Amino acid sequence: MTDIKDAQAEIERLKHEVAELSGLALATGVLLTQLLQSNLKRELNPWNSATKMMNEARSAIEGFSPETDGERDPVMKQRALDALTQYETQLRSVLPT
């Protein structure tokens, strides 16, 4: 019985930790997007600058190699690439055409 209670407590602790990390990631993403939008708006050709920035970020993510191989590596890379696409959409939504 104690093992079940300990496991449930650990699950609740991990859920809380995931929620905190998700909130941190959301705030970081929003701030980063706003900062990048401000910087790109100042460029002579903001669309080309955004494309260059996103291509460089995509290459960096695809080339990422963690110190240890693990089963999360492909999932982590895919999530990072998905996030990059999301940020790109948000960035471009405010750029002048």
N, C-alpha and C positions, 0 to 999 in steps of 0.2 A: 504494500500500500504506500509505503514511504517513497519507493522508487517512482511510482506513478505521480505522486504529488511533486517530487523533485523534477521529474520530466516535464510536468505541466508548468511548473514555475519557470523552468529554463526556457520552455517554448514561449511563454508570455514575455520573459525578459528579452528574448531574441526578436519577437514581434515588435516590442517597444524600440529596440535598437534599430531595427530596419526602418521603422517609422521616423525615427530621429534622423537617420542617414538619408532617407528619402527627402525629408524637409530640407536638410542641408544641401543636397544635390539640386533641389528645386530653386532654392535661393541663389546658389552659385550660378546655375544656368541662367536665371533671369538677369542677374547682375552682369554676367559675361555678355549676354546677348545685347543688353542695353549699351554696354561699353563699346562693343564692336559696332553696333549700329551708329553710335555717335562718331566713331572714328571713320567708318566707311562713308558717311555722309559728307565728310570733308575732302574726300578724294576727288580728283578731277574725273575719274572714270570709276565710280563706285562698284558697278557691276563687274568689271574686270578685276578689280581689287578683291571683291568677294570671291570670285571664281578662283583666283590665285590662292587666297587664304584657305579656302575649303579644300582645294586640291592638295596643298601642302599638308594640311591637317589629316586628310584621308591617307596620304602616303605614310605619314608618321604613325598613324594608328595601325595600318596594315603591316608596317615594318616592326611593330612593337613585339618584343620577345621578353617575356618575364624571366626572372632569375631561375625559377623552377617551373617545370611543365606541370600542368594540372588540368583537370577536366573542365575547369571554369574558363580557361584561356580562350577557347573559341566563342563561348557565350559572352565573355567580357568584351572581346573585340567586336563581335556583332552588335552588341548593345552600344558600344562607343560609335560605331559607324551609323547606327540608326539615330543616335543622338545628334551626330554631326548633320545628318539630313534634316532633322527637326530644327536645329539651330540655323541651318542655311535657309530654310523656308521662312523662319521668323526674321532673319536678317534682311532677306530680299523683300519682305513685305513692306518695309518702310523706305526702301531706297527709291530715289527719284528715277523715273523712266525716261 
